[in-house]
Amino acid sequence: MFKIKKNIKRIFNIKFIICLVRGNLIRLFKINIKQYGFKYYLGSNSQIIANKNGEILLKDKIWISSNVKIQADSGIIEIGNNTFINDFTRIISMKKICIGNNCIIGPNVSIYDHDHRYAEKDKFICKQGYNISDIIIEDDVWIGSNVFIGRGVKIGKHSVIAANSVIVKDVMQYTVVGGNPGKIIKYI
C-alpha cells in the first residue's frame, strides 16, 4: 500500500516524487495512492497521478498496459480486482470513477467524469469551470477500443461497449451498446 504524507513535499521542496515500480517510473503528486492487491502489472510509459486531494485505489491482479494515464485531480479512481486496461487509455477524474472487478478496457479508451461549461457567451470557455458527475462501471464489463465514456454514466454489469462508441447515457446490464451516441444493439 502506498501512502505519502503531504509534508514530504515541504521537507524536500519538490513538486513531485518519482517512484520506480517494477522498472517503471510513476509520477506522484501530493499523493494518496492505495494499493490493496499485490499482483499487478504496469506497462512502460504509464502514469498514475493523484493531484491535489485526488485518491487512487488499486485492488488485486490489475494489468495496466503501456502509455496509460490514470489521473485523479481532486477526485477518486477505484479499479477493481482482475481488471485489464489496454494501451493509450486515459482515465481522468475530478469527482469519482469506479471500475468494477473483471473488466476489460480496450486500447485508446477515454473515461472522463467532467467536461467544460460553455453557456456564458461573454466568458472564455476555459474560464467557466466544469460539469462534474460520477462514473460507475460495474463488474464484468468489456469496453472496446476507441470508446469515449462521459460524465454521469453508469454501465451495468456484464455489458459490452462496441468499438468507436460514445457513451453519454447509462447502459443497462446484460446489453451490447454501440454507436454515437451509444444505443442498445442487443440483449445478452
Disulfide bonds with the S-S distance in Angstrom:
none
